Amino acid sequence: MRADRTATEADRGLLAVGPGETIRYRHVRLACGVHILSEADNWYVPGRLTADMNQALEHSDVPFGRAIQALHFQRHTLSADLLWTPLPEGWEMTGPTAEHDNKLVIPANVLQHTAVLSLPDGTPISALTETYTSDVLAFPEPR
């Protein structure tokens, strides 16, 4: 976790909070072994969570969704953006080109989701951006 990010006006708007209301920030990485699969920036409203939930979020590495599970939250995806595609735009019309000589170069980040988590009544409690890394594609080549 790192606490060096402040919420933007857009973040505050997604969370429907006023200028004086507290927003906290968490940065987490989802890993499988040595592979970092994704990184998430999560802004949340501690005043909309229980004391136990805030304690867990501030003093442990418990995943956010697990910490707030008892709230029966809903996830609303705002965007899912491909940051990379393996084939160039229009490839189906032009066929292979010299620049694509069967060498696949995957950038560090390949996909990004933006979402809001809300209470069952629609009150937003968290705004997050998840960026999936090339490690989500790090599986062995077939034999």
C-alpha positions as CSV (number, residue, x, y, z in Angstrom):
1,M,0.0,0.0,0.0
2,R,1.1,3.6,-0.5
3,A,-0.8,6.7,0.6
4,D,0.8,9.2,-1.7
5,R,-2.2,9.9,-4.0
6,T,-5.0,12.4,-3.5
7,A,-8.4,12.1,-5.0
8,T,-9.2,14.3,-8.0
9,E,-12.5,16.1,-8.4
10,A,-13.5,13.4,-10.8
11,D,-12.8,10.8,-8.1
12,R,-14.8,12.8,-5.6
13,G,-17.7,13.1,-8.1
14,L,-17.8,9.3,-8.6
15,L,-17.9,8.9,-4.8
16,A,-20.5,11.6,-4.4
17,V,-18.7,13.3,-1.5
18,G,-18.4,16.9,-0.5
19,P,-15.2,18.9,-0.3
20,G,-14.8,18.2,3.5
21,E,-15.5,14.5,3.4
22,T,-12.6,12.1,4.0
23,I,-11.4,9.8,1.2
24,R,-8.7,7.2,1.7
25,Y,-6.4,5.6,-0.9
26,R,-5.0,2.1,-1.3
27,H,-2.7,0.8,-3.9
28,V,-2.6,-2.9,-4.2
29,R,-1.0,-5.6,-6.4
30,L,-2.6,-8.9,-7.3
31,A,0.2,-11.5,-7.6
32,C,0.4,-15.1,-8.5
33,G,3.8,-16.4,-7.5
34,V,6.4,-14.0,-9.0
35,H,3.9,-12.6,-11.5
36,I,2.2,-9.2,-10.7
37,L,-1.1,-9.7,-12.6
38,S,-2.7,-6.3,-11.8
39,E,-2.3,-3.1,-9.9
40,A,-5.3,-1.2,-8.5
41,D,-5.7,2.3,-7.3
42,N,-8.7,2.4,-4.9
43,W,-10.2,5.5,-3.4
44,Y,-12.9,4.8,-0.7
45,V,-15.1,6.6,1.8
46,P,-14.2,5.4,5.3
47,G,-17.3,7.1,6.7
48,R,-19.5,4.6,4.8
49,L,-17.7,1.5,6.2
50,T,-17.8,0.0,9.6
51,A,-15.0,0.6,12.2
52,D,-13.8,-3.1,11.8
53,M,-13.7,-2.7,8.0
54,N,-11.6,0.5,8.3
55,Q,-9.3,-1.2,10.8
56,A,-8.7,-4.1,8.5
57,L,-8.1,-1.8,5.5
58,E,-5.7,0.4,7.4
59,H,-3.7,-2.2,9.2
60,S,-3.6,-5.3,7.0
61,D,-3.2,-6.4,3.4
62,V,-6.7,-7.9,3.2
63,P,-8.3,-7.4,-0.2
64,F,-10.8,-4.5,-0.3
65,G,-13.7,-6.7,-1.5
66,R,-13.1,-9.2,1.3
67,A,-12.9,-6.5,3.9
68,I,-16.3,-5.0,2.9
69,Q,-18.0,-8.2,1.9
70,A,-20.6,-7.9,4.7
71,L,-22.0,-4.8,3.0
72,H,-23.2,-6.8,0.0
73,F,-21.7,-4.3,-2.3
74,Q,-22.3,-4.1,-6.1
75,R,-19.7,-3.5,-8.7
76,H,-20.5,-1.1,-11.6
77,T,-17.9,-1.2,-14.4
78,L,-17.5,2.2,-16.0
79,S,-15.0,1.2,-18.6
80,A,-12.9,-1.7,-19.8
81,D,-10.2,-0.5,-22.1
82,L,-7.8,-2.6,-24.1
83,L,-4.3,-0.9,-23.8
84,W,-2.9,-3.3,-26.4
85,T,-4.0,-5.6,-29.1
86,P,-1.9,-8.3,-30.8
87,L,-3.0,-7.4,-34.3
88,P,-2.9,-3.9,-35.9
89,E,-6.2,-2.2,-36.7
90,G,-7.5,-3.3,-40.1
91,W,-5.4,-6.5,-40.1
92,E,-8.3,-8.5,-41.5
93,M,-8.3,-6.4,-44.6
94,T,-4.6,-6.0,-45.3
95,G,-3.1,-9.3,-44.2
96,P,0.4,-9.7,-42.6
97,T,2.9,-7.0,-43.0
98,A,6.7,-7.0,-42.7
99,E,6.4,-5.1,-39.3
100,H,4.5,-8.1,-37.9
101,D,6.9,-10.9,-38.6
102,N,5.3,-13.3,-36.0
103,K,7.2,-11.7,-33.2
104,L,4.7,-10.7,-30.5
105,V,5.9,-7.8,-28.3
106,I,3.6,-7.4,-25.3
107,P,3.7,-4.1,-23.4
108,A,3.8,-3.9,-19.6
109,N,0.1,-3.0,-19.3
110,V,-2.6,-4.7,-21.5
111,L,-6.0,-3.9,-20.0
112,Q,-7.6,-1.3,-17.7
113,H,-10.9,-1.4,-15.8
114,T,-12.5,1.5,-14.0
115,A,-15.4,0.7,-11.6
116,V,-17.4,2.0,-8.7
117,L,-18.4,-0.2,-5.8
118,S,-21.7,0.8,-4.2
119,L,-24.0,-0.2,-1.3
120,P,-27.3,-2.0,-2.3
121,D,-29.1,1.4,-2.1
122,G,-26.7,2.8,-4.7
123,T,-24.4,4.9,-2.4
124,P,-20.9,4.7,-3.8
125,I,-18.2,3.5,-1.4
126,S,-15.2,3.0,-3.7
127,A,-13.9,4.1,-7.0
128,L,-11.1,2.1,-8.5
129,T,-8.9,1.6,-11.5
130,E,-7.4,-1.8,-12.1
131,T,-4.5,-2.1,-14.6
132,Y,-3.7,-5.6,-15.8
133,T,-0.1,-6.3,-16.7
134,S,1.4,-8.5,-19.4
135,D,1.9,-11.1,-16.7
136,V,-1.8,-12.1,-17.1
137,L,-0.5,-13.6,-20.4
138,A,2.6,-15.2,-18.9
139,F,1.8,-18.8,-19.4
140,P,4.1,-21.4,-21.0
141,E,4.0,-21.9,-24.8
142,P,2.3,-25.0,-25.9
143,R,4.6,-28.0,-26.5
